[in-house]
């Protein structure tokens, strides 16, 4: 049995290895080819690999505008009315799908089919999601309100947005980071994570997988001491 003192040190070392997740914020459009490519080839695969160290915030709005009409809103979207409807569907899905895994699977499917809201029923069926509440939402004033709120959020967080997908890491944007994230989001997330790198980043989380020097020098001394 491991001595109590060593057990306590082991627990402490594991706690000190924890770090805040990397916040990845994405503003995109449901009928934008560049958004389609990014979601399918970068965002969804990287989410599947690194979701334990990611805090994801996905928003469909982009180069859209909205105008208040009475107590509701009308929208003008870069790729036409179908895109506005698709963006609204994603806003409703984000609210109504409680599982982030399911929401991301649904989003990836919608972008793969690439027919905006028309892809909703088949993507919902594919992933076992009840589509009826989502459809009622985006066909109603609630959907318009939700999409307006996404627009307000985007204008606050990314006032200089001039391209989609617009990618922010830990609430910050740079042109270089944008370029890197579009071609290798996994590397960007792994580099930004301050904790012990998971296996998908080329690191590990097991008892013998800590860095040999640096901030975990004590831990390596401890493992060598305990195993000798």
C-alpha positions, 0 to 999 in steps of 0.5 A: 500500500502507498504510504499516506504522505506519498498518496497525499503528494500524488494527489497534490501533484495531479491537482497542480497539473490542471489548467483552464480549458482553451476557449474557442469562439467561432462565428460562421455562416451556414451557407459559407463555403469557408465556414463549411470547410472549417467546421468539417475539417477542423472544428468538429474533428478537433472538438472530438479529440480535444473537448476535455481541454476546450471551452467551445462557443459556436455561433452562426451569424457572420456578415449578417444584419438585423433590423427591429420591426415592432417587437420582432426582427428581420435579417439580411444574410450574406448568402440570402434568406436560406442562410438566415433560416439556417443561422436561426435554426442553429441558434435554436438548436444551441438552446434546445439541444442539451448535450454539447456532443449532440449539438456539435454532431448536429452542426457538423451534419448541417454543414456537411449536407450544406443546405442550411435549415433544409438539412435539419430534419435528416441531421436530427434523425441521424443523431436521435434529436427531436427536431420538432421543438427546433423547427417550432423555434426557428419558425417563430418570434423566439428564433428571431429573438435568439438570432438577434441576440447572437448578432448582439453578442458577435458585435460585442465580442468581434466588432472588427469581424470582416471574414468568416469563419472568425476564430477567437482563442481565449477571447482574443483575435489576431490575423496570424492566429486566424490563419493558423487555426483555419489550417491546424486548429489542433495545434493552436489549441494544444499550444494555448493549453497551459496544463499537461498536454493530453495524448492527442497533443502528443503528451500524456496524462498518466503517472509516467507521462509528465514533462521531465523538467520545468514546473513538474520537476518535483513530480519527476523527482517523486516518481523516481524516488517512489519507484526506486 
